[in-house]
Structure formats: C-alpha cells, structure tokens
Amino acid sequence: MIELRGVTKQYLYGARVLGVAELRVEDGEIIALLGDGQSGKTTMLKVIAGVTDCEGEVLIDGSPTPKKPDDVLMVFDDLAVFENRSFYYNLAYPLKIRGVEKSEIERRVYAAAERIGITAWLKDKVSKAPLIQVKRLGLARLFLRDFRVLLIDDITHGLSRDEANELWGEVVPILLEKAAQGVSVMYATTDSSEAISVADRIAVLHYGEIKQVGTAKSICEKPDSIWAAQAIDKYYHFERARLEDNGGELQVVLGVQTPVSQGNEYRIEVEHLRNAIVGGYIGKDVYVGWHADSFADLGERNEKVSYAMRVKDGYIMRTESGIWVKGDEKCDTVCTLPKAADVRIFDFTNENSLHK
C-alpha cells in the first residue's frame, strides 16, 4: 500500500512541481496518473520511488520510504539503461549488485527476456536497438525480482501510434498480473485511453496539483474542474456564461463571450441545479461545460460543420468556430447549445466545479 501525506516538492530556485498531494493506493490496486508533460507525474513517481526528496510523508505499507527501497520497482521515462551495453548486461546488472549468483542471474535474465520476447536481442547493444525493443527491455526488469510497488512512467512515449498501441497491448496484462499478486501499481500517461483502459482509479494532475481522483466514469460524469473533464474527454466543451435568476427560474445565459453569434444571448433553464450548486453566484460570470455528445439536437444557435471524422459509435464533427459535436450521423449543420440536463457549472476564476 502506498500513502502520500501532504507531499510537496519545490526546487531550490523556487519552482514548485508538486502541490500538496494526498493519495492512497491499496494493495492490488492500479492507479493511472493522467496529465500533460508538465503536470508533475514523473516527479510524483520519483518521490514514491525514493530517488528524489520531498516535504511530507511517503509511506509504503505504513513505513517511510527508504532511500533505495527494494520493495519498489520503477520503470523510468528514460528507461535508465546503459546504452553502450548489451540487453543481457542491463538485465543482469541489478541482480549482480544484489549479490545474486551468476547461474541464477543467467536463469532469471533468460526467463524475463523470453517472457517479454526479447531473447534474440540479449547480445545486442541497447544503442543499436529500436526504441520499442528498449521499452521491452525496461519491462523485462519486472520479472527479475519480487517487489511490493510498481511504478511505470509514460512507457509508450516517443513511439509511433501503431507501436504505442502494440506495446500498450503487452503492458496491460502485465499490470493486471502484478495487481492480482497484491502489488500496488501506479503508471503515468498523457493518453486518456491508456488511463481508462486498465486503471481502477485515475488521478488527474495539472501543474503539480491533483485535480481529481476517481474512476473514469465518475470523473466523466462529475468532473471537479474543467481540467479534469478535458483530461478524460479531449472534446469536452466549455464557454463563458452568466448565471441568473429570471422570475424564479435559474438560467445560464450563453453568449456572454462565445466563439459564435457574438452579441446574441441564449438562455438555458437549469432550475434542476438550484440546490445542486453552491450559492453566491447569481448574476456572476461562470463557465458552463458539457461533453461532445451532450449537444441538443435542435436549438436556436446553429453552425455549419467544417469537417467530420468517423468514430467508433458515430461521428465527431468540428464546426467553423472550432466546437466539437458528436452525433450518430454526419450533418452539415449542428446545434451548438447543450442539453440542459447535461451541463456542469464551473467557477469563472479557478475553473473548479460549483456542484456540491
């Protein structure tokens, strides 16, 4: 089990790469850290692995993380390999420094290489191998020794789309196998599909802050912030609006600042949210957000479609102003107003959800 208690990380020159992080990963649980390249994912994993210091507490099974914890195994983003050495040397080295006998090292190396499918590469130098094979070398280390915590940092980074899909298809059963053995698993990714595919829960990071932790479904349906919503759904749409009480009816007024129909205002009745959102925002600007499949079929605000892409269950269409609308059929014109039942209201200043 992994516990982060008030963990922060700040460099000497003042840049803070991790805010106050609170997180608990149970035995056998798989957690995805989802965020962009500057979100703090790598730093968080390195803090847990004990290779970089921090403020706060990092506990493994209730005990502070030692400087070089043998019960933690991390596959680094740079893979931490000796490029001018052979695949065999790279696999044998961590066993050699632990005092494992030569015959046992050979047995484990060949078993791990066979498991990952890199036996033919064992005598080759890492510098001569394709990146996807080097990634597999990093994964082969997972079968050299026992550990309680597994940390993997953006394993598909740098690969082509086809290679990334191929490798990820190999990674998923490994993560599931290790979790079934009781290992606490955390992996970092910038790809929402990778996060959704196997994680029990997802921790969305942005600028070093954990924006939300939950299942993919819970984050999608009830995002705590616009950042969390867009991390799970890259087509999530939001725009500035005003919250008003119009004759006892709660409404959001779109058109305050919108990419289409400048100067026109469109009122959407959201009385069902009156007791569901925090008070004090009547008459103030807010953000209103909704998913690409939550646009109304008909409405006052319509826009021409620039182009459409076929997706698994329909079409995703981009309007002339850049709004993405998802539908069952390809259309020339779409409504760009949301279904009232599907909107979420966010604070205009910090983009956090106003829903209780």
Buried (B, 14 or more C-beta within 10 A) or exposed (E): BBBBEEBBBBEEEEEEBBBBBEBBBBBBBBBBBBBEEEBBBBBBBBBBBBBBEBEBEBBBEEEEBEEEBEBBBBBBBEBEBEEEBBBBBBBBBBBEEEEBEEEEBBEBBBEBBEBBEBBEBBEBBBEEBEBBBBBBBBBBBBBBBEBBBBBBBBBBBEBEEEBBEEBBEBBBEBBEEBBEEEBBBBBBBBBBEBBBBBBBBBBBBBBBBBBBBBEBEBBBBBBBBBBBBBBBBEBBBBBBBBBBEEEEEBBBBBBBEBBBBEEEEBBBEBEEBEEEBEEEBEEEBBBBBBBBBBBBEEBEBBBEBEEBEEEEEBBBBBBEEEBBBBBEEBBEEBBBBBBBEBBBBBBBEEBBBBBE
